[in-house]
Amino acid sequence: MTPANAAHQATPAAPPAPLWQPDAERIAAARITHFQHWAAEHHGAPADGGYHALHAWSVADLDTFWGAIAEYFDVRFTTPYDRVLAHPDMPGAQWFTGGTLNYAEHALRAADTRPDAPALLHVDEMHGTHELAVTSWAELRRQVAALAAHLRTLGVEPGDRVCAYLPNVPQAVVALLASAAVGAVWTSCAPDFGARSVLDRFQQVEPVVLFAVDGYRYGGKEHDRTATVAELRAELPTLRAVVHVPLLGTPAPDGADDWADVTAGDTGPLTYTPVPFDHPLWILYSSGTTGLPKAIVQSQGGILLEHLKQLALHCDLGPDDRFFWYTSTGWMMWNFLVSGLLTGTTVVLYDGSPGHPRVDAQWAVAERTGATFFGTSAAYVMACRKAGVHPARDHDLSRVGCVATTGSPLPPDGFRWLHDEFAAAGTDLWTASVSGGTDVCSCFAGAVPTLPVHIGELQAAGLGTDLHSWDPAGHDVVDEVGELIVTQAMPSMPTAFWNDPDAARYRAAYFDMFPGAWRHGDWITITGRGTVVIHGRSDSTLNRQGVRMGSADIYEAVERLPQIRESLVIGLEEEGGGYWMPLFVHLAHGVALDDELRTTIKNTIKEQLSPRHVPDDIIEIPAVPHTLTGKRLEVPVKRLLQGAALSKAVNPGSVDKPDLLAFYVELARTRRRS
């Protein structure tokens, strides 16, 4: 991967052959192809030139493009809108002013035409002994109608917050849609979050209703959460009601309603409360590693349009598909998964460990449910590769047409492994690495069903996403590393941060460095052919002797070694102009960190990346600390190593294994003493 200030080659190398190329039949059948022809006829989009011409039009004529998306997908405005983009400046862009609608109405539209078809398929860790749980479109709408009626009897009004402490189960989907139907604002945490982590989030938004599970199954064990729920109830004084979801079969505690009671019977037609386009749909949270998590507000209309575009056009989902993405309710990908309903697709919900009882557990779920689109993390793909898993040989994955990954960049070896494993089974697999963020609950770049896939690269920027790579002076760079910048508003960008009345925190998060342009905090390369390479977070950049490199580059090289399970690299500027770059390694079982392995690691980085980025020290650790959504804890560890107090550097409640942090505190002390 090319450093930002690397010299240009006098004679450019020939572009590499793509790993995968869609055939003419697939391109013709893609929904995005149909959209381009339709938009050319009705809105002046280019009829020729393929995806790149369509994308150029989508950002050159932004309001026409988003108006076309609303029209093409027959978005139902209860009150017509005045203008698509009344105020384009960021932050504070104003979309579809005057219009009212409801997200839940669009998510349940398939119940009108295909009432008996499956809307949800649910699998848990006991799927080998349990029947597949199927919820039809008609039954989903009936449950949402009953629960929405119950929320209204509780006095829940538009703008009230409804929170959930639930795993990835059908009840969570029903509760989200019922909340949206009445105009309430949804927010959720997974039940593996401890009480303090949940309260750090929910106390900010003062919810009036709590949906809470009694426990959950993970890793072959039952985990009781009744004591945690009792603590949540005690510490959330704004609650008017609690709904008990008995996954472990316990009775409802005193003062709580039982799920079966509030979703029973036929309450009549589901009534949707029309809300303004920018009315809050849900609140998502940043990782909160250095303080209280940011409470990110996204709108009903913005999410509706962005997810219709992303899921129907970029992911090519429709009524014949089954959409599975391994996620939890504490990660934005769960919200993204639920939005699969907008396209009429069947959504697959898996509640359990990604690797129980074996590493290939997710592939088994895809086989069991007949998934056509399988989403997972890059880390899971690489774990399967290291473990010698053969997904398409050992499972019937013949219906899987696309495997998509996110959470971190998929290394080139991951692209090759997926392609080769499926090709050996006779499957022409589309591999889509995507990148976006909780901040927009979508992708800036990623899947395009009509473009080739190049190893290690995202296919293109998304439609309506004016994506750039900028140098420190704010100039576009091509085939060089720069900051990920979006120069025009997207409908799903936050309308606000909760409890940020003057938008000071919002501006500081994205617009301080380049006023008026969204700086996301990732290093990217946009290639001359329009593909995108993600190098990792720009706030954890490794900058040695003026040469910048993303941490993801180091991980890609080091974690190819079978001896390394996972790694963490940190670059520290020191007093006097020094720079210390340690590499922390979590070793595979039975491996010792001896001089031979240290030499192997250093040579790997030197030969594959840069001799300037060979680590100063290689240090064994028992595990790599992560946020609760699986991100490596780079910036907080850097602050600890710089001598910051634990309470100032990181919020332990946001870390998967907070006991690991003491190691870095002690290491910082040892270095100061020496």
N, C-alpha and C positions, 0 to 999 in steps of 0.2 A: 504494500500500500504506500502511496506516494506521500512523503511529508510535504507540508505546505510550502516550504521554500526550496524544494528540490529543483534542480536544474532541468529544463526541458531537453528532451533528446533531439538531436539534430534531425534524425530520421524516425518518425513515429513508427512504432511496431504495428504490424497488421493486427486488426482486432481479433480477439480469440473467437473461435467458433462457439455458438451457443450450446449450452447443455441440453436445452429443450426448445423445440420450435412448434407452435401450434400449426396443425395442417389447415388447409383451406376450408374443409368442412367445419372444423371447430370454430374458426374465425367467423364464418358465415352464420353459424348458429348462436354465437354469443349475443347476450342481451345488449352489450355495449355497441355492437355493430348495428343492431336494430335501432338503438337510440341515436346513433350518429346519422343514419339515413333519415330518421324521423326529424331530428333537429335541423338537418340540412333543408328539408322540405318546408318546415314550419318556422324556423328561426334564423336561417342564414348561416348555419354551421357549415364547415367545409365538407363536401360529399366525398372528396378524395384526400389522400395523404394519410389515411389510417389514424391510429391513436394519437400520434404526436401532433398532427394537425388539429384534431379534436381538442386536445389539451391546450394548445396555443389559443384557440378560440375561447375556451372556457375561462381563461384568465384575462384575455384581452377584452372580453365583453361579459364581465362577471355577473351583472344583474340579469342580463338576458339568459345566461347559462342557468342560474339558479331558478329563474322563472320557468325555464324550460323543464328543469327537473320536477318542479311542483306540478306542471301541467302533464308531463309524460306519465308520472305515477299517480295521476288523478288525486292529488292531495285535496281533501275536502275542507274547505274554509267555510265555517258556519257564517262568519261575516267576511266579505271580500276584503282583500288588502288594497291599500292605496298605491304603494310603491314597493318594489322588491328590495331596493337598497337605498333608503332615504338618507342615510348618513354613513359614508364608507370608511371614515377614519377609524384607526385603531389607537387605543381601546375605545369602546363605545359605539361600534357600528350598529346601525338600526336596520333590522331586516323585516320585510313584509309587514310594514306598519299598518295598523288598523285591522289587520286580519285576526280572526279567532279560529281555533281548531282544537283537536284533542288527539294526543299520541295514541292512547289506548284504542280509540275507534279504528285507527289504521292498523294497529297490531292484531286486531280481531276480525278484520274484514273477511278473511277466508272462511269464517263461520257461516257467512251468508251463502257461499257457493259450494263449500265442501264440508258440511257439518260433521260428517262421520269419519273424515280422514284424520289421521293422527296429527295433532299439533305439538305434543310433547312426548318424548320417550325418556323414561327415567331408569337409570341403572345405578346400583350402589355396589359396594365391595362383595355383597352376597349374590351377585348376579349369576353365579354358577348354580345356585340352588333356588333362586326366586324367578318367577315369571317376569318378563319385561313389563314394566308399568307404562301403560298407554293412556294418554289423555286426549280425547278427540277435541276438535275445534268447538263443537257444540257444548261439550262438558266444560271446557276451559271458559267459554263465555258465560255459562250458567254460574260457575263458581265465582267468577269476577263480578257478575251482577249481584249475587247474594252478598258478597263481601263489601262491595261498594255501597249497597243499601245499608249494611250494618255500620259502615263508617259514617254515613250520613246520619244515622240515628244517634251516633255518638257526638254529633255536632261538628264533625270534621268539615272544614271549609277550605276553599282554594287558598293555597299558601301555607296551610298548616303542615307541619313536618310529621311524617310517618316513618318510623325506623324499624329495622329488622335485624335480628341476631339469628341468622338462619344459614344453613349450608345450601348447596346447589341442588335444590329439590323443587318439585312442581309448586309447592305452597309458596315459595319465594316469588315465583313468576306471577302467580295469582295475586299475591299481595301487592307487587309492583304495579300491575295493570289496574287493580282496583284503586290504588292510590292515585294513579294518573287519571283515571276516569272521573274522579271527583275533584281533580285539580289540586290535590295535595302534593307535597314535595317528598319524594322517596329518598331514603338513605339507608345503607346496609353495611354490616360487618360480618365476616365469617366467624363461626363459633370457635375456631382455634385462636382467635384474638382473646387475650386476657381482659379482665374487667377494666383495668386502668387504660389500656389501649382503646377500648370501646368508648369509655367515658371521655377520653380526650377528644373524641370525634363527636359523639352524640350530645354532650353537654353544650357544645358550641351552638347547636341548632335548635335546642329546646323542643324536643318532639312531644306530640300529644298522644301518640299510640305506639306501642312496642309489640312487634311480633317476635316471639322468642321460643327457641327450641329447648327441650329438656336435656338433650345431649345429641351426640353424633357418633358415627363409626368411622374410624380411620386407622389404617395400618393393622387391621385385624382385631382392634380393640374398641370397646365402647367407652366413650368419654362423657361423663356426667357433667352437665352444665347448670344444674338447678341452683347451686350456691352462687354461681356467677350471675345468673339472671336475677336472683334475689338482691344482689348487690346493685345491679343496674337499676332495678325498680326503686331501691332506696335512694339512689343518687341522681335520679332524674325526676325532679319535683313537678315538672310540667305535664307528666303523663296523666291522661284521663282514663286510659284503658290499656290492658295487656291481653294479648291473644296467645294462648299456649299451643304450641305445635309439638305433639307428643311422638317424636320419632322413636323414642325408646319405650313408649307405651305407658308413661306415668300419667296419673290424673292431673288435672289442672290445679295449680296451687290456689290458695284463697285469694279472691279478688280478681282472678284472671278468667277470661272466657276461653272455652275450648274451640279449637279450630273447626271441628266437625259441626259444632252448633252454629257458628257464624257463617258457614258456607253451605248449610243444608237448605233443601227445598228450592222451589221455583218462585223467585220474587218478581217475575215479570220481565219485560224488556230492559236491557241495560241502557241506562241514561248516561250520556257523556256530558260533562260540564264543559262548555266552550271556554277556552282561556286565550289570552293574547299570545301571539307567536313567541314572544320572549318570556312568557311565564315559566317559572322554574319547573323542570321535570324531576330532576334529582340533584343530589349533592354527592360528589365524589371527593376523595381526600388524597392529598399528597402523602408521601411516606412518613412525614413527621419525624425524620431522624434527628433534626437539630432543634426541635421545639414542637409546639402544637401543630398538628397537620393543617395545611391550608384546606379550607372547606370550599370546594370548587363548584359553582352553580352553573348548570347547563339547562338550556331552555327546551320546552316541549317541541316547538317548531324547528329549532336549530338541529336538535338530535334527529328528529323525524326525517328531515331532508338529507342530512349528512349520511345517515345510516341507510336510507333508501339508495342513495348514490353508491355508497361503499359496498353494500351487501348485494344489491341486484346487479350493478354494473361491473364493479371491480372483482367481487367474489363470484359473480355469475350464478347467484342462487335464485331458485324459483320453486314452484309447488312440487316438483318431482324430486327435490333434494332433501337430504337429511344432514343437518349442520351440527357438527360436534366440535367443541373447543374445550380443552381441559382448562378449567378455571374455578375460582371460588367467588363468593358474593362480595369479597373484599377487594376485588380487582376489577378494573374497568372492562376487562374482557367478558365478564359475566353480563354486564349491561349490553355490550356489543352482541353477545350471543343471543340474549333475549330478543333483541331487535331483528334477528332472523325471521321472527314471526311477521314482520312487515312485508316480507317477500312471499309469504304463503308457504315457506319451507317448514319442514318438521325439525324442531329443535331438540337435540339430544342433551340431556342433563346427566352428568356423572358426579356422584357424591362419594368421594373416597380418596385414598392415596393414589398418586400417579404411578406408583411402582409396587402395589400389593395385589396379589401375593408374589408376583414376579415383576421384573422390570418391564415386561411387555404388556402390562395391564391395560394401558390405553389402547394399544392395537386390538386387544381382545374386546374392548368396548366398541371400537369401530366395526369390528366384525359382527358382533352380536346385534348391533343396531342398524347395520347396513348403511353406515355413514358414507356420504358422497364427498363431503368436504370435511377434512380433519385438521383442526388447529391445535397446536401445542407450543411448548417453549423450545427454543434452540437448545437449552440445557438438556431437555429430555431426549431430543434427537441424538445429541452427542453421548449421553449416558447409554442409550441403546446401542450405538455403534461400538462403544468401548466394551460393553457387556457381551458382544457377539450375537445380538438379537437379529433374527431374520424375519422381519414383520410380514412381508408378502409371501414368504415361503411357508411360515408356520400358521398363518391366518388367512382366511378368505377375505382379501381386501379388494376384490375385483371391482367393487362399486366406487372405491375411493378414486376420484379424479384429480383432487388437489390436496396436498399437504402444505399447510401454511404454518409459519413459525413467527414468534415475536418474543418480547421480553429482553432479548439481547440479540446482537447480530449472529446470524447463522454462519459458522465458519465454512470456508470452501469445502473442507472434508465432509461437512454435513450435507451440502448440496450433492456432492458426488455419491455419498453413501445412500441417500434416499433414492436418487435416480437409479443407481445400479441395483439396489435391492428390489425395486418395483419392476425394472426392466427385465430382471431375471425371471420374474413371474409373468411376463408378457403384458405389463401395464404401462401405458404411456402417461407417466405421472407429471403433472404440472406442480412444480415446487415454488411456493411463493413466500419469500421472506418479507415481512412487513414491519414498518416502524412508524410510530405515532406517539401517543401519550395520553395519560389520564386527563391532561389539560384540555384536550379536544375530544376525548372518548372516540378516537378514530385514528386513521393513518394519514401521515403526510405523504408517504411513498410506499409502494408495495405491489400488490397484485394487479395485473392487467392480463386478461385471458387471451388477448390477441397479439401479445408481444412475446419474443423469445426470452428465455431465461439464461443469463450468464452467471457462471459460478461466482459466488461471493457478492452478488449484486442484487439490489432491489430493482424491479423491472422499470419503474418510472414514478414520477410524482403523480399524485392523484388529481383527478379532474377538479377544477375549481380551486386548486391549491397552488398558489404562486410561490413555488419553492425555489430558494436560491442558496448558494454557498458563498459566503462573504469573507473577505479578508478583514483584518482589524480596522482598515480605513473605510469599510463599507462598500468595497468594490466586488463585483462578481468574479469568481474564479472558476475555471473549468479544468478538470483533471488534476486538481490540487485540493488539499484539505482546507476547509473553511467552516465557519459557523453556520448551523442550520437556521435559515431565516425564511419567514413567510411574510411577504410584503403587502398582501391584501387579506382582508378579513375572511374568515370562514364562519358559517352559521353556527357551528357547534363550539366555537371558542367560548370561554366562560362569559356569562353575562355579568358576573361579579364573583368576588370571594365573600362568603358569609361574614358578617360583622366587620366589614371593611368599607364604611360609609363614604369615605373620600377617595376610594380606589387606590390608596397609596401602596398597599401591599400588592395589589394586582399589577400596577405599573412597574413596581420594583422587580416583580417576578419575570416579566417578559420584555419590558420596553425601556429600561434604563440605559442599556448599552447603545441601542440604535432607536431613538425616539420615533414612533410611528411605524416601526417594523417589529414583528414578533421574533425574538431570539429565544430559541427553544432550549439551548444548552447542550446540544450535541455537535460533535465534529462529523462532517460529512464530506464526501467527494461526489460531485455531479460530473459524470463522464461526458465526453464529447458525443456519445450516442444517446445520452439522456437517462442512462441508468444511474443508480444512487448506491453509494457505499457508506455504511455507518461505521464510525470508528470509536464510538463511546462518548461519554460525557465530556464536554469541554471544560467543566470545572474540576475534572480529575485528570487533566492532560499531563502527559509526561514530556517535559521540555528540558532537554539536555543540550547545552551548547547551542541553543537557538533552534534546535530541530525538534518539532512537536510530533508526538505520536499518541494515538488513542490507546487507552488501556485494553480495549477489545483486541487490538493487534497482538499485544503480548499474550493475552489469554488464548487466542487462536493458535499461536505457535506452540506455547508451552503445553497446553492441554491436549495436543496431539500425542504427546508422549504417554505411553500406557502406564507409566509409574505415577502420573499426576492425576489425581481425581479432580481437583479444582485449585485455583490460585487467586491471589489478590496482590496487585502491584500498586505501589504508592510512590509518588515523587514529592520530595520535601525540599523547599528552598531553605537554606540554612544561613545563619549569620556569617558575615564575611564573604558572601557570594558562593558558598558551597552548595552542593546539591546531593542529597542522599536518596537513593532509589532501592528500597528493599523489595524483594519478591517473597511473599508468603505462600507456602505450598501445603496443600492437604494431600497426603500421599495415598496411593492405593493400598489396599490391605496387604500387609506383609513386606512392604517396601521400606528400605532404610535410606535416609538422606546422607549418603556418603560422598566422598570426594569425586567418585566417578559420576554419580548422578548430577552433582553440582556442575561438573564440567560439561556433561551432556546438555543440561539446561542452558548454560551460557553459550555453548556453541550453536544451539538451536536458534537462540535469539540473534546471535551475531550473524549467522549465515542466512537466516530467513528474513530478518528485519533490518537491524542496524547495529553495528558495533558500539555506537554511542548509547544504546539502550540495554546493554548487558547490565543486569542488576549488581549493585554494590554488595549486597548480602542476600543469601537465600536462606529462609528461615522456615522451619517446619511448624505447622499449627495443627490442632486437632480437627478444625473445621473452619470454613470461611463464614463470617457473619453476614447475614442478609437482612433486608427489610422484610416486613411481613408479606410483601408481595413478590419476594424473590430476587430483588436487586442486590448486588454486592455492595457492601457498606464502605465505599471508597472514601468519600469526603469526610464522614465522621471519624474514620480510622486515621486519616491524615491529620485531623485536628487533634486527636488524642496524642499522636506521635509528635506533634508540635508543642505538646505540653498543656493543652487545654484540659480543664477539669472535666471529669466524666459528665457531670450535670450540665455543663455548658456545651459540650461537644455533641452529645447525642441524647435522645430520649429513649431510655432502655425499653420502654413499652412498645417501641416501634421496631424492635429487633427480634429476630427469630430465636437467637440464643444469646441473651444479654450477658451470661456468665463469661462468654468469650472475650468481652471487652476489657476485662481486668488485665489480660495479657499485654495489651497495647499500652495501657497506663503504666504498667511496670517496666515495659521496654523503654518508654520515654524517660522514666526516672533513671534507669540504668545508663542511658545515653548521656543524660545531663550530668550524672556523677562522673562519667568517664571523660 
